[in-house]
Amino acid sequence: MDLYVYYKVRDEEVDMLRGRIGALQQQLAAAHGVTPQLKRRPGAQDGLQTWMEVYPDVGAGFAAALDEACAAAGIAALAGPRHTEVFTDLN
């Protein structure tokens, strides 16, 4: 399964959050063997950017590990509510 997490980021929090997400994704890559991606929607609206973290081909327990890592990194203080979607391959 692939995990997609999207959320809003205030323009003034971008630099700090990018550093935290980068460190978080490096930690998750080392601990879980994932290849994370960080994306954003072009432009901003009302001072907010939309970001998306992508975690392809993760196991069933990965979502809980991601939540724990985000809490430990203080991500919630810099980003809006995180929305998680799970997709699976059709074949």
Secondary structure as GFF3:
##gff-version 3
##sequence-region A 1 91
A	DSSP	beta_strand	2	10	.	.	.	ID=ss1
A	DSSP	three_ten_helix	11	13	.	.	.	ID=ss2
A	DSSP	alpha_helix	14	32	.	.	.	ID=ss3
A	DSSP	beta_strand	37	40	.	.	.	ID=ss4
A	DSSP	beta_strand	48	55	.	.	.	ID=ss5
A	DSSP	alpha_helix	62	73	.	.	.	ID=ss6
A	DSSP	three_ten_helix	75	77	.	.	.	ID=ss7
A	DSSP	beta_strand	83	87	.	.	.	ID=ss8
###
